C-alpha cells in the first residue's frame, strides 16, 4: 500500500522562509479510560491495605489507570506522568504483586541520585542500593545470589537516560536482562518518569 500525504496549503517563502521543512508526527497519547477512583479494597489484602489506610482512602486517577497492569500482571510497564502525580505508589503496586507470590524473588529500585535513594528508604523502610553500587554488584553477578534472583527492577526518573546518568542506567538494565536470560528467572521491568514523546525510541523489545 502506497500512502501519500499532501498538505492542503502551498509553501510560501515569504511566510515560511526558504528552509525545507520536515514534519515529525508523534502518535497520539494513550487515551485515559473512564474509571472511578479505586478504593483501597481493590488490593484484596488487609496487610497491603493497611500500608495506605492512614493517608488515603482511594487511589488517584493515574494510579487507577495503571492498577490492573501493575498489580495483576507480570508485564513490563512504563509510567509517564507529571511530577507529583503519585508514580511512587504506582511502582509499589508492582512490589505488592511480587510479594504476593509464593516464592518471592528480589526487587531492586535504581535512582539517578543518592538523595532520591535516601528519600525512598525513609518512605518504604527498605534497603535500596545506589546505581553505582548496583553496577559493581552486576559485574560480579555470578558470585552474588541476590543478583541472580531479581524478579522486579524499578527504574525511576527514566527520562534522565539522556543525561550524565544515562550510561549507567543503560548498563544496569541491559545486564539485568542478560542475567535474566542466563538464569531463566523472569525479571519484570517497571520504568517511570515524566511523559515522553519518543517512548518507542527509548525502549526496545530486542
C-alpha positions as CSV (number, residue, x, y, z in Angstrom):
1,X,0.0,0.0,0.0
2,X,1.4,3.4,-1.1
3,X,0.4,6.3,1.2
4,X,1.0,9.9,0.2
5,X,0.4,12.8,2.5
6,X,-0.2,16.1,0.7
7,X,-0.7,19.4,2.6
8,X,-3.8,21.4,1.9
9,X,-1.7,24.7,1.7
10,X,1.1,25.8,-0.5
11,X,4.6,26.6,0.7
12,X,5.1,30.4,0.8
13,X,8.7,31.5,1.2
14,X,7.6,34.9,2.4
15,X,5.7,33.2,5.3
16,X,7.7,30.0,5.9
17,X,11.1,31.0,4.8
18,X,13.4,29.3,2.4
19,X,14.4,26.3,4.6
20,X,13.0,22.9,3.7
21,X,10.6,21.7,6.3
22,X,10.2,18.1,7.6
23,X,7.2,17.4,9.8
24,X,7.7,14.9,12.6
25,X,4.4,13.4,13.6
26,X,4.1,11.8,17.1
27,X,1.5,9.2,17.8
28,X,-1.4,10.5,20.0
29,X,-1.1,9.7,23.7
30,X,-2.9,6.7,25.1
31,X,-6.4,7.8,25.9
32,X,-7.4,7.6,29.6
33,X,-10.2,5.2,30.5
34,X,-13.4,6.5,32.1
35,X,-12.7,4.9,35.5
36,X,-13.9,5.8,39.0
37,X,-11.0,6.1,41.6
38,X,-10.3,2.7,43.0
39,X,-10.8,2.2,46.8
40,X,-8.1,0.5,48.9
41,X,-10.3,-2.6,49.0
42,X,-9.2,-3.2,45.3
43,X,-6.0,-4.6,46.8
44,X,-7.9,-7.6,48.3
45,X,-5.3,-7.8,51.0
46,X,-5.7,-6.4,54.6
47,X,-1.9,-6.1,55.1
48,X,-1.4,-4.2,51.8
49,X,-4.4,-2.0,52.5
50,X,-3.0,-1.0,55.9
51,X,0.0,0.5,54.2
52,X,-2.1,3.3,52.7
53,X,-5.2,3.5,55.0
54,X,-3.7,6.1,57.3
55,X,-3.1,8.6,54.4
56,X,-5.6,7.9,51.6
57,X,-8.9,6.1,51.0
58,X,-8.9,5.9,47.2
59,X,-6.2,5.9,44.6
60,X,-5.9,8.9,42.3
61,X,-6.7,8.9,38.6
62,X,-3.2,7.9,37.4
63,X,-2.9,5.1,39.9
64,X,-6.4,3.8,39.0
65,X,-5.5,3.8,35.3
66,X,-2.4,1.7,35.8
67,X,-3.6,-0.5,38.7
68,X,-4.6,-3.6,36.6
69,X,-1.4,-3.6,34.6
70,X,0.9,-3.3,37.6
71,X,-0.9,-5.2,40.3
72,X,-2.4,-8.1,38.4
73,X,0.2,-8.9,35.7
74,X,3.9,-9.5,35.2
75,X,4.2,-7.4,32.0
76,X,6.9,-4.7,31.7
77,X,5.3,-1.2,32.1
78,X,6.3,2.4,31.5
79,X,4.5,5.0,33.6
80,X,4.8,8.5,32.1
81,X,3.1,11.2,34.3
82,X,4.0,14.6,35.7
83,X,5.9,15.0,38.9
84,X,3.7,14.7,42.0
85,X,1.1,12.5,40.3
86,X,1.7,9.5,42.5
87,X,4.1,7.4,40.5
88,X,5.7,6.1,43.6
89,X,2.5,4.3,44.6
90,X,2.2,3.0,41.1
91,X,5.6,1.3,41.4
92,X,4.5,-0.1,44.7
93,X,1.7,-1.9,43.0
94,X,4.3,-3.9,41.2
95,X,6.1,-4.6,44.5
96,X,2.9,-5.8,46.2
97,X,2.2,-8.1,43.2
98,X,5.7,-9.5,43.6
99,X,5.3,-10.0,47.4
100,X,2.0,-11.8,46.9
101,X,3.8,-14.7,45.1
102,X,4.6,-17.9,46.9
103,X,8.3,-17.7,46.0
104,X,9.4,-14.1,46.4
105,X,12.4,-13.0,44.3
106,X,14.3,-9.9,45.0
107,X,13.1,-6.4,44.0
108,X,15.6,-3.6,43.0
109,X,15.0,0.1,42.5
110,X,17.6,2.2,40.8
111,X,17.6,6.0,41.2
112,X,19.7,8.7,39.4
113,X,20.9,10.3,42.7
114,X,21.7,9.2,46.2
115,X,19.4,11.8,47.7
116,X,16.4,10.1,46.0
117,X,17.6,6.7,47.3
118,X,17.7,8.2,50.9
119,X,14.1,9.6,50.4
120,X,12.7,6.2,49.3
121,X,14.5,4.4,52.1
122,X,12.8,6.7,54.6
123,X,9.4,6.2,52.9
124,X,9.5,2.5,52.3
125,X,11.8,1.4,55.2
126,X,13.5,-0.8,52.7
127,X,17.2,-1.0,51.7
128,X,17.9,0.3,48.3
129,X,21.2,0.5,46.5
130,X,22.6,3.4,44.6
131,X,23.2,3.0,40.9
132,X,27.0,2.9,41.3
133,X,26.9,0.2,44.0
134,X,24.5,-1.9,42.0
135,X,26.6,-1.5,38.9
136,X,29.6,-3.0,40.8
137,X,27.4,-5.9,42.0
138,X,26.3,-6.7,38.5
139,X,30.0,-7.1,37.4
140,X,30.2,-10.0,39.9
141,X,26.7,-11.3,39.4
142,X,27.8,-15.0,39.1
143,X,29.1,-14.9,42.7
144,X,26.1,-12.9,44.1
145,X,23.0,-15.0,44.6
146,X,20.8,-11.9,45.3
147,X,21.6,-10.5,41.9
148,X,20.7,-13.8,40.3
149,X,17.2,-13.7,41.8
150,X,15.7,-10.4,40.7
151,X,12.0,-10.6,40.0
152,X,11.4,-6.8,39.6
153,X,13.6,-3.9,38.5
154,X,12.2,-0.4,39.0
155,X,13.9,2.3,37.1
156,X,12.9,5.7,38.4
157,X,13.2,9.1,36.5
158,X,13.9,7.2,33.3
159,X,13.8,10.4,31.3
160,X,17.3,11.2,32.6
161,X,18.7,8.4,30.5
162,X,19.8,11.1,28.0
163,X,21.9,12.8,30.7
164,X,25.0,12.0,32.7
165,X,23.4,9.0,34.5
166,X,22.2,7.6,31.2
167,X,25.2,5.2,30.5
168,X,24.9,3.6,34.0
169,X,21.1,3.2,33.6
170,X,21.6,1.5,30.3
171,X,24.3,-0.8,31.6
172,X,22.2,-1.8,34.7
173,X,19.1,-2.5,32.7
174,X,21.0,-4.4,29.9
175,X,22.8,-6.5,32.4
176,X,19.5,-7.2,34.3
177,X,18.0,-8.6,31.1
178,X,21.2,-10.6,30.3
179,X,21.2,-12.2,33.8
180,X,17.5,-13.0,33.5
181,X,18.2,-14.8,30.2
182,X,21.1,-16.7,31.7
183,X,19.4,-17.7,34.9
184,X,16.0,-18.3,33.4
185,X,14.5,-16.0,36.1
186,X,11.8,-13.7,34.7
187,X,12.6,-10.2,35.6
188,X,9.9,-7.6,35.2
189,X,11.0,-4.0,34.5
190,X,8.9,-1.1,35.6
191,X,10.2,2.3,34.4
192,X,8.7,5.6,35.4
193,X,9.3,9.2,34.6
194,X,7.7,12.3,33.0
195,X,5.6,11.9,29.9
196,X,7.8,11.2,26.9
197,X,7.1,11.8,23.2
198,X,9.9,9.5,22.0
199,X,8.8,6.5,24.0
200,X,9.2,4.0,21.1
201,X,12.7,5.2,20.5
202,X,13.7,4.8,24.2
203,X,12.5,1.2,24.7
204,X,13.2,-1.8,22.5
205,X,12.0,-5.3,22.7
206,X,15.2,-6.7,21.0
